């Protein structure tokens, strides 16, 4: 009489190791993607804050008569936990009372140094 072998259900050790390895590679990829997304979000927020600070300086200077416009030396401005350095340079354009105004806002973070550079021309109205 022949005995029938009971059919075994389940996974072998090799199948479990392969599945675990594939899942580990996927999770490592997600972790790297998450870190990159956090850095990009931080950079975007800092760029927005720097642009706001540069625009704010331009608005302050727009309220000043063109004949009285002068360069502004570097100032440290904190937004949240990030420190920014803001300065404005005024130079003549060679045409009448118009003056070129350049506002630079710089900061450093985990990705290195960055600068937002806004340029405009202001004249007596």
C-alpha positions as CSV (number, residue, x, y, z in Angstrom):
1,X,0.0,0.0,0.0
2,X,1.3,3.4,-0.9
3,X,1.2,6.2,1.5
4,X,0.2,9.6,0.3
5,X,2.3,12.4,1.5
6,X,0.5,15.2,3.1
7,X,0.8,18.3,1.1
8,X,2.8,21.0,2.9
9,X,1.5,24.6,2.7
10,X,3.6,27.7,3.4
11,X,6.8,29.3,2.2
12,X,10.3,28.1,2.1
13,X,13.1,29.9,3.9
14,X,14.6,31.0,0.6
15,X,11.3,32.5,-0.5
16,X,11.1,34.5,2.7
17,X,14.6,35.8,2.4
18,X,14.0,36.9,-1.2
19,X,10.7,38.7,-0.2
20,X,12.5,40.4,2.7
21,X,15.3,41.5,0.5
22,X,13.0,43.0,-2.1
23,X,10.9,44.8,0.6
24,X,14.1,46.1,2.2
25,X,15.3,47.6,-1.0
26,X,11.9,49.3,-1.5
27,X,11.9,50.7,2.0
28,X,15.5,52.1,1.6
29,X,14.3,53.8,-1.6
30,X,11.4,55.4,0.2
31,X,13.6,56.6,3.0
32,X,16.0,58.3,0.5
33,X,13.0,59.9,-1.3
34,X,11.7,61.2,2.1
35,X,15.0,62.8,2.9
36,X,15.2,64.4,-0.5
37,X,11.7,65.7,-0.2
38,X,12.4,67.3,3.3
39,X,15.5,69.1,1.9
40,X,13.6,70.4,-1.1
41,X,10.7,71.6,1.1
42,X,13.2,73.4,3.4
43,X,15.0,75.0,0.4
44,X,11.6,76.2,-1.1
45,X,10.6,77.7,2.2
46,X,13.9,79.5,2.6
47,X,13.7,80.8,-1.0
48,X,10.2,82.1,-0.4
49,X,11.3,83.8,2.9
50,X,14.4,85.4,1.1
51,X,12.2,86.7,-1.8
52,X,9.8,88.2,0.8
53,X,12.7,89.9,2.6
54,X,14.1,91.3,-0.7
55,X,10.7,92.6,-1.8
56,X,10.2,94.1,1.7
57,X,13.5,96.0,1.3
58,X,12.5,97.2,-2.2
59,X,9.1,98.5,-0.9
60,X,10.9,100.4,1.9
61,X,13.2,102.0,-0.7
62,X,10.3,102.8,-3.0
63,X,8.9,105.1,-0.3
64,X,12.2,107.0,-0.3
65,X,12.6,109.9,-2.8
66,X,15.0,108.8,-5.7
67,X,17.4,111.6,-4.8
68,X,17.8,110.3,-1.3
69,X,18.2,106.6,-2.2
70,X,21.4,105.1,-0.7
71,X,22.9,101.6,-0.3
72,X,22.0,99.6,2.8
73,X,24.8,97.6,4.4
74,X,24.3,94.0,5.3
75,X,21.7,93.2,8.0
76,X,21.0,89.9,9.6
77,X,17.3,89.1,9.6
78,X,15.9,85.9,11.3
79,X,12.8,84.2,9.9
80,X,11.9,81.3,12.1
81,X,15.1,79.5,12.9
82,X,16.9,80.6,9.7
83,X,19.2,83.6,9.6
84,X,19.3,85.7,6.3
85,X,21.7,88.4,5.4
86,X,20.1,91.3,3.4
87,X,21.8,94.2,1.7
88,X,20.9,96.7,-1.0
89,X,23.2,98.4,-3.5
90,X,22.1,101.7,-5.2
91,X,23.9,102.9,-8.4
92,X,23.2,105.5,-11.0
93,X,21.9,104.4,-14.4
94,X,23.3,107.3,-16.3
95,X,19.9,108.5,-17.4
96,X,18.4,111.4,-15.4
97,X,17.5,110.7,-11.7
98,X,16.9,106.9,-12.3
99,X,18.8,104.6,-10.0
100,X,19.4,100.9,-10.2
101,X,18.7,99.1,-6.9
102,X,20.0,95.6,-6.3
103,X,18.9,93.7,-3.2
104,X,20.7,90.5,-2.3
105,X,19.4,88.1,0.4
106,X,21.7,85.2,1.3
107,X,21.6,82.3,3.6
108,X,23.3,78.9,4.2
109,X,21.7,75.6,5.0
110,X,22.6,71.9,4.9
111,X,22.8,72.2,1.0
112,X,25.2,75.1,1.1
113,X,25.1,78.9,0.5
114,X,22.2,80.4,-1.5
115,X,21.4,84.0,-2.8
116,X,18.2,85.7,-4.0
117,X,19.0,88.6,-6.2
118,X,16.4,91.2,-7.1
119,X,17.1,94.1,-9.4
120,X,14.9,97.2,-10.2
121,X,15.2,100.7,-11.4
122,X,13.7,103.6,-9.4
123,X,13.2,107.1,-10.6
124,X,11.5,110.3,-9.5
125,X,7.9,110.3,-10.6
